[in-house]
Amino acid sequence: MEMIAKPFEQVYEENFSYVYNYIYMLVLNKETAEDIVSEAFLKALKNYSSFDPNKSAVRTWLCRIAKNTLIDQTRSQASKKVISLEDAQEPFYEEEYASLQEDANRRAFKLLSGLTRKEREFLALRYEMQLSNGEIAEMTGSNAKAVSEKFRRILAKSRKLLEQSGIRSEDLF
């Protein structure tokens, strides 16, 4: 059965905030996230006619485009020294932190900056993109059980970071 695709404008409106939040959680910088998401949606628009809803959900497809756009940008900005995306040191973005107006956002930002980019990506896929363990496993080349275990470890690390910083989890929400 062939599915009729939604107009791209509707896909954009329904998914923009999910894709933006996903990328923001990876880069922790508003301007960088905006640039990457804009470029990703331009790529998606250009290739929308080839999107097959029988192969993946549109949100998963957009997420892959956004992640690939981030990887492409990281590669193009890299110096001669090659560092893998997972091994790159994560700076604490003082300017971004200072721009956050609400205390809860500042605390959440501080917690997220204590996680690696890969850990933030897993959280973003689950909580921002609202993907299932199976969908995340498909995107990451893993299996649902391994994804579940990864979440367990990330949440344990997050609790420890909260405890060390004196932030109560109820203060985040």
Backbone as CSV, one residue per row, in Angstrom:
resi,resn,N_x,N_y,N_z,CA_x,CA_y,CA_z,C_x,C_y,C_z
1,MET,0.835,-1.177,0.000,0.000,0.000,0.000,0.883,1.245,0.000
2,GLU,0.694,2.115,-0.936,1.500,3.330,-1.057,0.893,4.433,-0.204
3,MET,1.734,5.064,0.583,1.263,6.151,1.435,1.446,7.479,0.709
4,ILE,0.500,8.364,0.896,0.595,9.698,0.304,1.369,10.573,1.288
5,ALA,2.429,11.190,0.806,3.267,12.027,1.664,2.560,13.346,1.956
6,LYS,2.806,13.855,3.150,2.279,15.159,3.542,3.044,16.234,2.781
7,PRO,2.447,17.398,2.616,3.207,18.514,2.035,4.401,18.831,2.939
8,PHE,5.507,19.212,2.340,6.716,19.456,3.115,6.509,20.543,4.172
9,GLU,5.711,21.559,3.866,5.453,22.631,4.821,4.867,22.058,6.119
10,GLN,3.976,21.086,5.997,3.378,20.453,7.167,4.417,19.625,7.926
11,VAL,5.249,18.904,7.190,6.325,18.119,7.808,7.251,19.054,8.589
12,TYR,7.593,20.181,7.997,8.454,21.178,8.648,7.808,21.678,9.941
13,GLU,6.548,22.103,9.865,5.860,22.644,11.037,5.737,21.615,12.155
14,GLU,5.468,20.365,11.798,5.285,19.316,12.801,6.593,18.854,13.438
15,ASN,7.712,19.039,12.745,8.960,18.445,13.205,10.078,19.423,13.527
16,PHE,9.906,20.701,13.211,10.992,21.648,13.419,11.491,21.642,14.858
17,SER,10.591,21.761,15.829,11.046,21.862,17.226,11.746,20.590,17.681
18,TYR,11.304,19.431,17.200,11.965,18.175,17.566,13.399,18.143,17.028
19,VAL,13.543,18.494,15.759,14.872,18.462,15.135,15.777,19.514,15.773
20,TYR,15.248,20.714,16.008,16.052,21.768,16.633,16.524,21.329,18.022
21,ASN,15.616,20.821,18.836,15.987,20.401,20.190,16.997,19.261,20.164
22,TYR,16.844,18.353,19.218,17.793,17.242,19.062,19.197,17.789,18.784
23,ILE,19.315,18.660,17.815,20.626,19.213,17.457,21.162,20.108,18.576
24,TYR,20.292,20.897,19.193,20.750,21.753,20.289,21.361,20.918,21.412
25,MET,20.736,19.795,21.725,21.280,18.945,22.787,22.649,18.384,22.415
26,LEU,22.941,18.281,21.145,24.254,17.788,20.726,25.306,18.886,20.777
27,VAL,24.946,20.090,20.340,25.958,21.144,20.219,25.946,22.148,21.365
28,LEU,24.830,22.246,22.089,24.679,23.174,23.212,25.033,24.610,22.849
29,ASN,24.630,25.004,21.649,24.865,26.375,21.205,23.733,26.767,20.262
30,LYS,23.022,27.834,20.600,21.830,28.256,19.859,22.127,28.563,18.385
31,GLU,23.137,29.382,18.130,23.432,29.785,16.753,23.875,28.598,15.900
32,THR,24.716,27.753,16.464,25.171,26.569,15.732,23.992,25.658,15.432
33,ALA,23.125,25.449,16.418,21.946,24.599,16.212,21.059,25.179,15.114
34,GLU,20.839,26.493,15.144,20.004,27.131,14.121,20.595,26.937,12.724
35,ASP,21.908,27.114,12.591,22.559,26.939,11.288,22.420,25.510,10.776
36,ILE,22.676,24.559,11.641,22.628,23.149,11.238,21.206,22.739,10.871
37,VAL,20.241,23.151,11.677,18.850,22.781,11.425,18.356,23.424,10.130
38,SER,18.719,24.673,9.887,18.329,25.328,8.632,18.877,24.569,7.433
39,GLU,20.147,24.240,7.493,20.772,23.493,6.402,20.142,22.110,6.242
40,ALA,19.848,21.462,7.357,19.245,20.124,7.304,17.865,20.168,6.648
41,PHE,17.054,21.157,6.994,15.726,21.245,6.379,15.807,21.614,4.901
42,LEU,16.804,22.391,4.519,16.995,22.668,3.090,17.338,21.384,2.340
43,LYS,18.204,20.562,2.931,18.542,19.269,2.324,17.309,18.373,2.264
44,ALA,16.525,18.369,3.332,15.315,17.539,3.373,14.326,17.980,2.295
45,LEU,14.144,19.284,2.146,13.235,19.807,1.112,13.702,19.372,-0.273
46,LYS,14.985,19.499,-0.506,15.560,19.136,-1.805,15.357,17.652,-2.113
47,ASN,15.375,16.804,-1.086,15.282,15.355,-1.270,13.936,14.760,-0.852
48,TYR,12.960,15.599,-0.548,11.684,15.109,-0.035,10.968,14.183,-1.021
49,SER,11.133,14.432,-2.286,10.458,13.580,-3.286,10.974,12.145,-3.252
50,SER,12.175,11.937,-2.731,12.726,10.580,-2.651,12.481,9.921,-1.285
51,PHE,11.849,10.647,-0.350,11.548,10.075,0.963,10.526,8.947,0.806
52,ASP,10.819,7.817,1.440,9.925,6.660,1.389,9.392,6.381,2.790
53,PRO,8.115,6.707,3.045,7.558,6.496,4.387,7.456,5.018,4.768
54,ASN,7.630,4.120,3.804,7.625,2.696,4.114,8.962,2.240,4.699
55,LYS,10.013,3.038,4.514,11.343,2.680,5.020,11.625,3.244,6.399
56,SER,11.120,4.438,6.686,11.318,5.027,8.010,10.293,6.124,8.240
57,ALA,10.146,6.485,9.504,9.268,7.598,9.854,9.941,8.896,9.423
58,VAL,9.145,9.897,9.108,9.699,11.164,8.633,10.609,11.795,9.687
59,ARG,10.252,11.662,10.962,11.072,12.244,12.026,12.444,11.571,12.091
60,THR,12.469,10.246,11.905,13.735,9.507,11.885,14.569,9.947,10.695
61,TRP,13.933,10.102,9.548,14.610,10.539,8.319,15.206,11.937,8.526
62,LEU,14.426,12.856,9.100,14.914,14.214,9.350,16.071,14.217,10.356
63,CYS,15.974,13.350,11.337,17.021,13.239,12.346,18.336,12.796,11.707
64,ARG,18.261,11.829,10.815,19.472,11.371,10.111,20.083,12.493,9.279
65,ILE,19.236,13.242,8.587,19.736,14.362,7.777,20.414,15.393,8.677
66,ALA,19.783,15.721,9.797,20.349,16.710,10.716,21.679,16.223,11.299
67,LYS,21.727,14.973,11.707,22.971,14.414,12.265,24.073,14.419,11.208
68,ASN,23.752,14.022,9.987,24.749,14.041,8.909,25.208,15.458,8.603
69,THR,24.300,16.416,8.693,24.666,17.818,8.480,25.635,18.267,9.568
70,LEU,25.377,17.880,10.815,26.289,18.196,11.916,27.656,17.570,11.677
71,ILE,27.672,16.329,11.279,28.943,15.638,11.012,29.694,16.326,9.877
72,ASP,28.982,16.661,8.809,29.611,17.361,7.677,30.199,18.693,8.119
73,GLN,29.450,19.438,8.923,29.943,20.734,9.393,31.168,20.559,10.290
74,THR,31.131,19.556,11.154,32.258,19.297,12.052,33.503,18.945,11.241
75,ARG,33.327,18.121,10.220,34.457,17.746,9.366,35.008,18.935,8.604
76,SER,34.121,19.788,8.087,34.587,20.922,7.288,35.310,21.962,8.140
77,GLN,34.985,22.024,9.427,35.620,22.997,10.313,36.835,22.439,11.046
78,ALA,37.060,21.152,10.865,38.165,20.517,11.596,39.508,21.036,11.092
79,SER,40.432,21.136,12.022,41.783,21.516,11.623,42.477,20.288,11.046
80,LYS,43.759,20.382,10.793,44.501,19.256,10.217,44.488,18.048,11.139
81,LYS,44.399,18.295,12.434,44.356,17.200,13.395,42.960,16.577,13.365
82,VAL,42.865,15.298,13.094,41.595,14.608,12.981,41.214,14.013,14.331
83,ILE,40.025,14.369,14.789,39.492,13.847,16.032,38.097,13.324,15.740
84,SER,37.786,12.120,16.226,36.450,11.588,15.984,35.434,12.391,16.775
85,LEU,34.200,12.408,16.308,33.134,13.149,16.958,32.947,12.701,18.401
86,GLU,33.081,11.403,18.664,32.893,10.876,20.005,34.053,11.235,20.928
87,ASP,35.273,11.377,20.391,36.451,11.616,21.208,36.753,13.098,21.439
88,ALA,36.068,13.975,20.726,36.342,15.406,20.834,36.003,15.904,22.228
89,GLN,36.852,16.760,22.771,36.594,17.347,24.078,35.445,18.335,23.957
90,GLU,34.587,18.324,24.923,33.427,19.193,24.934,33.718,20.414,25.800
91,PRO,33.774,21.600,25.225,33.970,22.779,26.057,32.677,23.128,26.787
92,PHE,32.786,23.778,27.937,31.600,24.286,28.606,31.337,25.650,27.995
93,TYR,30.190,25.823,27.410,29.862,27.033,26.668,29.406,28.129,27.621
94,GLU,30.373,28.882,28.138,30.077,29.942,29.103,29.098,30.965,28.537
95,GLU,29.307,31.376,27.291,28.446,32.390,26.689,27.011,31.884,26.569
96,GLU,26.858,30.645,26.132,25.521,30.064,26.006,24.862,29.949,27.374
97,TYR,25.618,29.494,28.361,25.109,29.348,29.719,24.639,30.701,30.248
98,ALA,25.432,31.732,30.025,25.098,33.069,30.513,23.840,33.618,29.850
99,SER,23.548,33.181,28.625,22.389,33.707,27.911,21.076,33.076,28.353
100,LEU,21.136,31.979,29.093,19.914,31.320,29.546,19.283,32.141,30.660
101,GLN,18.005,32.439,30.507,17.326,33.331,31.442,16.774,32.618,32.675
102,GLU,16.238,31.430,32.510,15.591,30.745,33.624,16.578,29.832,34.353
103,ASP,16.477,29.821,35.678,17.378,28.995,36.488,17.282,27.520,36.123
104,ALA,16.069,27.024,35.865,15.902,25.606,35.514,16.647,25.293,34.219
105,ASN,16.591,26.192,33.255,17.315,25.980,31.998,18.816,25.995,32.219
106,ARG,19.271,26.874,33.096,20.707,26.935,33.392,21.177,25.648,34.053
107,ARG,20.371,25.135,34.982,20.735,23.892,35.663,20.734,22.718,34.674
108,ALA,19.722,22.674,33.821,19.654,21.601,32.819,20.842,21.697,31.861
109,PHE,21.188,22.915,31.448,22.321,23.113,30.551,23.614,22.637,31.210
110,LYS,23.780,22.972,32.486,24.984,22.548,33.206,25.052,21.029,33.290
111,LEU,23.932,20.392,33.560,23.888,18.926,33.606,24.244,18.344,32.236
112,LEU,23.625,18.861,31.177,23.883,18.340,29.835,25.339,18.529,29.430
113,SER,25.947,19.622,29.847,27.348,19.856,29.480,28.281,18.878,30.182
114,GLY,27.794,18.204,31.226,28.579,17.178,31.906,28.516,15.822,31.233
115,LEU,27.649,15.703,30.236,27.527,14.462,29.473,28.295,14.585,28.171
116,THR,28.678,13.469,27.597,29.350,13.502,26.300,28.324,13.775,25.212
117,ARG,28.799,14.156,24.053,27.902,14.400,22.919,27.093,13.149,22.597
118,LYS,27.716,11.993,22.658,27.023,10.735,22.357,25.917,10.470,23.387
119,GLU,26.195,10.746,24.645,25.179,10.557,25.684,24.014,11.525,25.486
120,ARG,24.335,12.786,25.167,23.272,13.767,24.901,22.459,13.354,23.685
121,GLU,23.133,12.762,22.684,22.407,12.318,21.495,21.379,11.251,21.852
122,PHE,21.771,10.289,22.672,20.820,9.244,23.083,19.620,9.861,23.798
123,LEU,19.884,10.805,24.709,18.782,11.458,25.420,17.901,12.245,24.449
124,ALA,18.526,12.924,23.511,17.756,13.707,22.538,16.899,12.809,21.652
125,LEU,17.447,11.690,21.230,16.669,10.775,20.399,15.445,10.265,21.153
126,ARG,15.610,9.982,22.428,14.503,9.449,23.220,13.514,10.531,23.601
127,TYR,14.016,11.615,24.219,13.117,12.582,24.828,12.737,13.743,23.928
128,GLU,13.593,14.141,23.022,13.257,15.231,22.109,12.616,14.714,20.823
129,MET,13.237,13.703,20.237,12.697,13.141,18.992,11.588,12.127,19.267
130,GLN,11.494,11.666,20.501,10.471,10.717,20.942,10.511,9.414,20.141
131,LEU,11.740,8.929,19.907,11.909,7.675,19.191,11.916,6.507,20.170
132,SER,11.483,5.357,19.699,11.479,4.149,20.521,12.890,3.562,20.576
133,ASN,13.097,2.612,21.496,14.395,1.931,21.568,14.724,1.269,20.235
134,GLY,13.726,0.675,19.579,13.946,0.033,18.286,14.384,1.020,17.221
135,GLU,13.745,2.188,17.181,14.122,3.211,16.196,15.524,3.750,16.475
136,ILE,15.838,3.937,17.753,17.177,4.408,18.118,18.210,3.349,17.757
137,ALA,17.887,2.100,18.013,18.797,1.008,17.661,19.055,0.990,16.163
138,GLU,18.013,1.214,15.378,18.160,1.258,13.913,19.088,2.395,13.498
139,MET,18.920,3.544,14.129,19.745,4.705,13.775,21.197,4.539,14.190
140,THR,21.418,3.846,15.301,22.772,3.747,15.847,23.459,2.432,15.509
141,GLY,22.777,1.561,14.769,23.377,0.284,14.402,23.522,-0.654,15.584
142,SER,22.569,-0.617,16.488,22.619,-1.409,17.703,21.368,-2.270,17.783
143,ASN,21.034,-2.718,18.996,19.768,-3.422,19.188,19.038,-2.774,20.360
144,ALA,17.742,-3.053,20.465,16.903,-2.385,21.462,17.380,-2.641,22.893
145,LYS,17.858,-3.840,23.176,18.325,-4.158,24.528,19.575,-3.331,24.872
146,ALA,20.497,-3.210,23.926,21.703,-2.413,24.149,21.340,-0.941,24.352
147,VAL,20.368,-0.449,23.602,19.914,0.933,23.753,19.332,1.143,25.152
148,SER,18.522,0.204,25.612,17.930,0.279,26.942,19.020,0.328,28.015
149,GLU,20.041,-0.488,27.884,21.146,-0.502,28.843,21.924,0.818,28.801
150,LYS,22.111,1.353,27.602,22.808,2.638,27.457,22.033,3.738,28.201
151,PHE,20.704,3.751,28.055,19.887,4.726,28.774,20.024,4.571,30.276
152,ARG,20.043,3.340,30.744,20.186,3.092,32.170,21.494,3.702,32.680
153,ARG,22.588,3.498,31.943,23.891,4.043,32.349,23.911,5.575,32.298
154,ILE,23.311,6.145,31.259,23.278,7.610,31.132,22.466,8.231,32.266
155,LEU,21.339,7.633,32.599,20.521,8.160,33.685,21.244,8.044,35.023
156,ALA,21.971,6.954,35.233,22.758,6.799,36.459,23.846,7.871,36.521
157,LYS,24.516,8.118,35.417,25.552,9.159,35.369,24.925,10.525,35.635
158,SER,23.757,10.775,35.058,23.070,12.053,35.253,22.713,12.259,36.718
159,ARG,22.219,11.215,37.366,21.900,11.316,38.800,23.148,11.665,39.605
160,LYS,24.264,11.027,39.258,25.527,11.286,39.959,25.983,12.732,39.733
161,LEU,25.862,13.229,38.496,26.223,14.617,38.202,25.347,15.588,38.984
162,LEU,24.060,15.276,39.077,23.151,16.122,39.852,23.571,16.149,41.318
163,GLU,23.864,14.975,41.845,24.266,14.853,43.246,25.550,15.645,43.508
164,GLN,26.519,15.523,42.613,27.804,16.216,42.782,27.654,17.734,42.700
165,SER,26.712,18.203,41.890,26.545,19.637,41.719,25.541,20.239,42.701
166,GLY,24.912,19.370,43.496,23.942,19.864,44.475,22.600,20.259,43.873
167,ILE,22.335,19.830,42.644,21.062,20.133,41.981,20.094,18.988,42.275
168,ARG,18.912,19.347,42.716,17.865,18.333,42.915,17.133,18.126,41.610
169,SER,16.798,16.883,41.274,16.132,16.605,39.998,14.830,17.364,39.871
170,GLU,14.119,17.591,40.964,12.857,18.327,40.887,13.082,19.814,40.546
171,ASP,14.323,20.307,40.733,14.640,21.696,40.373,14.807,21.872,38.863
172,LEU,14.901,20.773,38.127,15.064,20.861,36.676,13.732,21.060,35.961
173,PHE,12.649,20.727,36.611,11.360,20.751,35.913,10.355,21.645,36.616
